[in-house]
């Protein structure tokens, strides 16, 4: 089971996280100051974190189904 988890993390979670953070950084490129930092943190908490959480839940659900069958 740990092998499957490692593959899922390396093939799904990590690329997803990097893509989402990269998109967030592009959206805030060239912006500095407290408002920009606050906006980036807010966007990360409202959009990126839930998407990553759902991705992790789907991975866990898939791994659990493969373990049961």
Buried (B, 14 or more C-beta within 10 A) or exposed (E): EEEEEEEBEEEBBEEBBEEBBEEBEEEBEEEEEEEEEEBBEEBBEEEBEEEBEEBBEEBEEEBEEEEEE
